[in-house]
């Protein structure tokens, strides 16, 4: 059977009632897109949760990324995934529960107002 795993990153912790409604609406969206949901898994993270929906269709990379976006995936993650797909990275659809590394941005502090101004590399 053809299966695809949709991975959704939500940086918000709703109450259980809202979460149940969110899951129901995602399943409704998938049904309207002619996808049957085979399994659903939800994992709590530090800032929210990760949702995994296993569907009965095989999708290409662009379709998968678009469907994850339509289901509410983090917009920054969607854009990064789009770049990974365009560059031909095979295992582009990753979810992380913690930040492993973040490049420190170069910045200067304004002597007059005290604001921090980021600089381009």
N, C-alpha and C positions, 0 to 999 in steps of 0.2 A: 504494500500500500504506500502511496506517496504521502509524505508528511512534511510539514514545515513548522519550525518553532519560531513564533513571534516573541521578541523580547522587548518589554516595555519598562522604561525607567521613569518613575514618578518621584519627584523630590518634595513630597508632602505626605504627612501622616493623618489621613482622615479617620473619623471614628468608624466603628464596625458597620453601622448602618449605611454610611456613605460609601464605604469600600464595597459592600455587597451590591449597592446600586450601580457603582462604577463597573463592576464585573459584569452585571446583567446587561448594561448598555454596550459594553465592548462585545459581548456575545451577540447582541442584536445587530450591531454594525457588521460583524463577521458573517452572520446569516444573510444579511442584505447584500453582501459582497459574494454570495454563493459559496461560503466556506463553512464547513461543519467543524465545530470545536470538539476535539477528541479528549483533551485534558487541559486543566488549568492549574497552575501552581503560583502561589504568592509567597514571597519572602520579604520579611521586614529588613530594612537597611537603617543605617544611622540617620539618614535624612528623609526617608520615605519607604518605598518598597519597589521590588522588582516583580513584574508579572510575566509569566510564561504562558502563552496560549499555543497549544499544538493543534494544527488544523489539517484537514484531509487533502490539501492541495500542495503541489510542488510549484513554487514561485521563483522567478528569476530574482537576482539581487536588487534591481531597481524596484520591482513590484513589492518585494519584501520590505524594503526601507520605506516606501510610500505607505504601505499598509500599517507599519509600526507608527509612522507619523500620524495617520488618521485615527489610530487608537489612543493617541495622546502621549507618545514617547517624547522624552526631553528634546527640545528643538536643537540644542547645541549638539547632542549626540547624533541626531538625524543628519545634521550638516557634516559632522566629522565622518559619519558612515558614508555619506555621498562622496566625499573626497577619497575615502579608502576604496570604494567601488571603482571610481574613475581611475585610480592608480593601479588597479588590478590586484589589490590585496585580497587573498583568498579567504582568510578568517577575519572578516571585517566586523561581524556582528557580535560584539563583546559587551558584557555588562560587568562592571566592577563594583564591589561592595565598599572599596576604600580607594582613596587616591594614593597611588604608589609614588608618583613624582609629579611635581609641577614646576615649570621653569619660572624662576623669579624674574619679574619684569623690571627693566631698568626705568628709573624714575628720578625726578628731582623735586625738591620742595621749594615752592615760591617763597622768596625772602620777604615779600610784601604781605601776602595774604595767608601763607602757611599751607595752601593746597598742595597736594601731591600730584604732579603732572607726569603721566607715563610717556616714555620715549620709545620711538620705533627702533627696531634693531638695525 
